[in-house]
Amino acid sequence: MKTTTLHNTHLSLGARMVEFAGYEMPVQYEGIIKEHEFVRNHAGIFDISHMGEILIKGPDSIKFLQKIMTNDLNLLEFWKGQYSCMCYENGTTVDDVFYYLEPTGNIRMIINASNIKKDLEWMRRNLSGFRVEILNISALRCRIAFQGPKAGELLNPLVKVEISTLKRFYFTHTDFKDIPIFLAHTGYTGEDGFELSFECKHATEIWDSLLATGAHPIGLGARDSLRLEACYSLYGHELSNEITPLEAGIGWVVKTKEGIDFIGKNALLKQKEKGTSRILVGINLKDRGMLRDNYKLFKDNEEIGYITSGGYSPTLKKTIGLGLIKSELKAVGTELEVEIRGKSLKAEVVSTPFYRNI
């Protein structure tokens, strides 16, 4: 397995390590529930250096990106980021990504760790005719997420920018103490927060400086429960090469107006016009038990979908989940059954997100 630059730091902090996307990563330090609650109430530090970081350079960067992205690149401006999806011709999802428009015209893209090779192959396969260079800088830089309601307050003394001037979804280049960093006001927890990218040689110093603020290290376990409460998609669960962004309930990233053309537009336009046969919904378990990925969902003994993500919500003190079900059953309050270890337990469709503080 591969490791990030901070691997030994995680071990020294007593992290329990697991395999994730080909990397040995910390799943928890002091416990998933404690770490989850600390992010909700204070601030947490996440090593996200396993994720991919790509630079797209050249005079046709925006034109190229518009061909492969479902969102409207006209909404971008210098110093701003945008969430979007790359789709196949049939509308299913190559990956969901975040990218940022640099004042140089270059585009910095953050992609899912498990999809780095696939995404690069897909982008290069569609590069013909564009004056663009694609650089994979994933191994050259490390990435840390600093998330929680206290994150801005704790980060402000460490950087040479006034945090309050950095609007959500915007970014800047600044110094962390005297270390050059890319700093984005983005995150994946449902709390306020920031994401930092920098040369790997500075990883330990930046991590230790953030830890010295009183923030706690957070593993993949709490990262997953935090994003589940906020109902953020996880590739391979809510999105995949079999699920479209419209089925996943993020149709707002699919802009099908005239003048915008991208791979998969025709298929997604048909789904927008006719609706989808299935849709992602929030699920609460009414009986005692735990929702997990791929558990089957039923209505009146008919199988109508499955759980894409599920688990215990430390904030709500109950089991929650997301499920991909027949669209005609999406109304809040619809009663369903979920099959857990051979037993049929009661569940219901609920509104989402379960929690979000931004």
N, C-alpha and C positions, 0 to 999 in steps of 0.2 A: 504493500500500500504506500501511496505517496503521503507526505506530511507537509504541513505548512511551516513557515519560519518560526512560528510560535509554539511548535510542538513540545519542546522541552519546558517552556513556560507553563503550559497546561499541566504537564506531568508534575511539575514542582508545586502546583496549586492543588494537587490531589484529584485532578479530573478523572472521571471514568471515560475511557476512550472506546469509540466504536468505528466501524467502517461506514463511510458515507461518500457516495459518488467517487469511489476509488481512493479516498483519503481516510487516514485515521484522525478522527475529530472528537472533541470533547462533547459528550452527551449531557453531562451534568458535573457540577462541582460539589455543592452543598445540598443538592436536592432540587428536582424540577419545580415543585410547588413553591419553595422558598425563593428560587431564582425568578420564577414568573412574577410572584408578588412584589419582589424588589424592583423589577422593571416597571410594574404598574404604579409604584409609589415613590420610586427614587430614580435610579439610573443603572443601566447594565452595559457591560462591554462584551461584544461578540466578535470572535475571530471569523471573518467571512472570506479569508484569503483563498479558500478553495474555489470560489466563484471565478468566472472568466471575466477578463477585462480586454476589450478590443478597441483599437483606434482605427477609424475610417478616415482616410486622407484623400484629398484630390478635389478638383473643381466640380466633379459630378456627385459629391458625397450625398447631398440632400436628394437629388434626383434618384440616385441608386437606392437610398433608404426608403423613399416613397414607393419604389417598386416592390419591396419585400416587406413593408410594414403596413399594418391595417389602419393605423391612426393617421391623422392629417398633419403632415410636416409643416404646413403653413401656419400652424398654431405655435410652432417653436419660435424662439428668439435666442439671441446670444445670452449665455449664462443661465439657460433654462433647460430642465429635463422633461422627458415625456415617457410615459408607460405605454407599451404597445405589444402586439403579437406579430410573429411571422407565421404565415399559414401556407399550407399546400394548396394546390388548385382546387381540391374538394372542400376547402374551408377548415379542415382540421389543423391542429396547431403544431408547428415546428418547435416554437419556444415562446415564452413571454419574457420580455426584456425591458430594461430601462436604459435610455440613452440621453446624452447631454450635448448640446451644441456649443462648442468652444468658440470664442471670439475670432479665432484663426480660420473658422469654417470647418475645422476637423470635428468629428463626432466620436465621443467616448461612449462605449456601450458596455453594460454589465449584463452577463448572461449566466444561466444556471450551470452549476459545476458539472452536472451529469450530461450536459448537452454541448459542451465546448467543441468537441470534434465535429459533431453533427451540424451545429450551427455554422461553423467555419466552412464546412463542405457545401452547405446549402447556399451561403452567401457567395462563395467563389463560383459555384455552378451558375449563378444568375448575374455574374459580373460583366458578361460580354457587352461591349458597346459603351461602357461607362469608364471615364477616366478617374479611376479610384484605386487606392492601395489599401489593403486590409492587413493590419498588423496585430498579431496576437501577443499582447504584453502581459498576459496572465501571470507568468512565472517571474516577471521582473518586478512586480509590484505586489504589495500586501494591502489587504483591505480590513478595516475594523468598523463595525457599527456601534454607535454609542446612543442608546435609546432609553427613554423614560422622561417623566415630567420635569426632572431636575437636570436633564442632559445639557440644555443650553446654558443654564446658570453655571454648571461645573466646567463646561468646555470654554466659556468665554475668556477666562484669565489666561488660557493656554495658547490662544490663537491671536494673530494680529489682524483680526476683523471683529467688528461689533456684531455679535451673533444676532441681535434683534433686527438688524438690517437685512438679514438673509431670509427672504421669503420662502415658504414651503415650495418644494420642487425646483428651487433655484440652487445654484452652486457657485463656488468661487475658487480661485487659487490663492492660497495664503501660506503663512508659516505657522507651524505648530512649534512653539518656542522658536528655534532657528531652523526647523526642518520644513522644506517645501512639501505641501500637501494639496491634494484635491479634496474639497470639502463640499458635500451636498446635503441639503436639508431634506432628506428622504429617509425612509425606513420601512420596516416589515413587521411592526408589532402592534399597531393601533395606537401607539403613543407618539408624542413628539420625539424627534431624534435626528441624528446625523450619521452620514457615512463618510469615512475617510479612506483615501487611497494615497500610497506613498511608496518610495523605494524600500525594498524588503530589508535592507540593512538598518533601517530605523524602527523596525517593528517592535523590538523589545523595549526600546526607550519610550515610544509612544504608548504602548500597552501599560507599562509601569507607571507612567505619568497619569494616565486616566484612572488606573487603580488607586493611585495616591489621593484622588479627589474624594474617595469614599464609595465610589461605584463598585459594583460586584461583577466578577466574571460570570457569563451566562452561557450555558451549553445548548446543543441542538434540541434537547428535549423541551426546554422552556421556549426556545425560538419557535418551535412548532405549535405549542399550546397558545402562545401569544398571537401568532398569525391566524390560527383557527378561530379564536374569539373574534378577531377583526375581520374574518372571512376573506382573507387574502388567498389567492390561488397558489397551489403548489404543483409544479409541473410533474406529470406522472400520476396525479390524483384528480384535481379539478380540470386540468388541461392536459391534453396528450395528442398523439397523432390519430386518435379516434374521437376526440372531443373538440368542437369548435368554440371560439370565444363567446358566441351567442348562446350556446347550450350552457356554458359555464357562468352565464349571468354577467358577463363584462362586455356587453354589446356597445357600451360607450367608447370602447377603444376601436370600434370598427366604423370608419367613416366612408359611406358609400355614395356621397354626393357626386354630382357630375364634375368632371375635371380631375378627380382623384382616381388613379388606377393602380392596382396592386395585385399580386398573385393571390388568388382565392376570392377576389371581389365578386365575381359572378355567382359563385356558390353561396357566399355570405349574403349577397343582396337578395337571393331567392329566399333564404331563411328569414331575413328581416321582413320581407313582404308576406310570406306565407306562415311564418312562425316555425318554431322547432317542435319536433315530436317529443323531445325531452328537455328538461331544464334543471338547473341546480337550485336546490332549496335548503333552508335550514331545517334541521331535525332535532327535536328533543325526545329523549326516552322517558316515558311516563312510568314504566316499571323499573325495578331495580336491575342494574346491569351496566355494561360499558359498550359504547359504540366503537367499532373498529373498521378500518378500511375493508371494502369488498363484502361486508355483510349484506345479504340480500334483503330487499324491502318488498312488502306485499300489501295488497289491498283486496280484501274479500277473497283471500287465498290465491290471488293472481299475482305473479311476480311483476313488479312495476319499476324496478330500479335497484340501485345499490348505494351503499355508503362510500363516498370518495375519501373522506377524512373524518375521524372521530376521536373522542377522548374526553378526559375530565377537564372541566373549566374551573381553575382555581379561583377566578374572580366571581363566577356565578354559583360556585359550589354544587355543580351538577354536571351530568353527562351532556355533551353537545355533539353535533355532527353536521356534515354537509352531505347531501344525497342527490344523485342524478336520477330523476324520476320522470314518468310520463307527464307531459305538460298540463294535461287536463286535471291533474291532481295537485297543482301547485298552490292552491288557495291556502292562506294561513288558517290553521285550525283543522285542516284535513287529517283525519285519523288514519294511521298506517300501522303495519306490523313489521317488526324486524326479526329476522331469524338469527338467534345467537346460541350456538352450541346445541342445535337441535330443538330449541324452544322458541315459541313465538311470543315476543314481548310487544307491548303497546308503545307506539310512538306517535308524534304529530308534527305537522309542518308548522314552522314558526318564522317570524320575520327575522331578517338579518340586516346589518351585522349583529352578532351577539353582544359585542362591545367595541367601541371606538371612542377615543378621547381627543381626536383631532378633526 
